[in-house]
Amino acid sequence: MALIVHDWCARAAYLSGITLAPVPDEEAAVALASATANMRDMDGAPTLDALSRWEPSFRPVVNGARRRPEDEPLPIPCLVGTDAARRHGGNIGCRRWGVGLPHGALVRLDDPSDPPHLGVFAPSPAFHWLLRTRGLGFGQALLLGCELCGTYSMAPQGMRRRPGPLTTPGEVADLLASVPDGARHVSTARSAAPHLLDGCASPREAATVLYASLPARRGGYGLPEPQRNHPVALNARARALLPAKRAIYLDLAWPESHLAVEYDSHGHEEGMRPLEDKDRLVAAAHMGFEILPLTPNMADRRERLDAFMEEVADRLGVRQRPLCRSTLERRARLHRELFTPWNLW
């Protein structure tokens, strides 16, 4: 029988370096039809052992996010296709996916040469995102999606860098387009997917760009989306200040307006470049850029971030219209969901 693990087990698989072999849709359908939550019915002990080694480090994070006792063992979360295959208790938790799987839904975690009805699978990163958006707010769903489409992973011990994304906004869109009619709990994913960002280097970067560029009806400022890590080649005058560099890279930039936002202070610990020194700022000024520094304290306090965004909008020539009460409430909720530390497990 097949085993499809999801939730924190899928995240452990993504972090562990296990090869994620894409599964053809026909084989994925066979796997779901034969999926079981009874460990005695399948032979996936080596893969399960590899994932279970992550459980102690995931335990306090997941339990904390879900308001359970910190030392309570985590159940193995399984995805099945029928009510008859569901099983709870015995350190097993089940979720039923009662319609056909969308395109590209599963990845193989064990030997892909074994028949699909005997394999160990996990949701693909795009399908994992769809499954996890159930119960998340709009901003939280975007943060999780930007992580999966970015170059960082939020591990139990903190942020990790990775060489490339686990999925892309395009793959997410393709998967959502193939979700069968009758699938439940997909509305948040459908509304958030068009706003996913690719290639973000940290959650703070994703949150700042989203807060700036989402439309007002979603709580954002409706600004043009900035270029991230924008390269600026230095002229001779600027190179005199930074002789070891031929270019500088601006965290967020609107090149046409010669405006940039640079992250300051401990943002460097989250993968964002700090303001290195005055020479770098002067070099950027020599290249015609105005630099607006953004500190974590400014970003975390909504009234300060709103004042900062209004200044950016003014520099860009984007008029901010008075907002009604409901829009202001959406903005407050968006800020809370984007800038409050979340364990999105």
Secondary structure by P-SEA (a helix, b strand, c coil): cbbbbcaaaaaaaaaaccccccccaaaaaaaaaaccccccccccaaaaaaaaaacccaaaaaaaaacccccccccbbbbbcccccccccccbbbbbbccccccccbbbccccccccccccccccaaaaaaaacccccaaaaaaaaaaaacccccccccccccccccccaaaaaaaaaacccccccaaaaaaaccccccccccaaaaaaaaaacccccccccccccccccbbbbbcaaaaaaccccccccccccccccccccccccccccccccccccaaaaaaaaaabbbbbbbcaaaaacaaaaaaaaaaaaaaaccccccccaaaaaaaaaaaaacccccccc
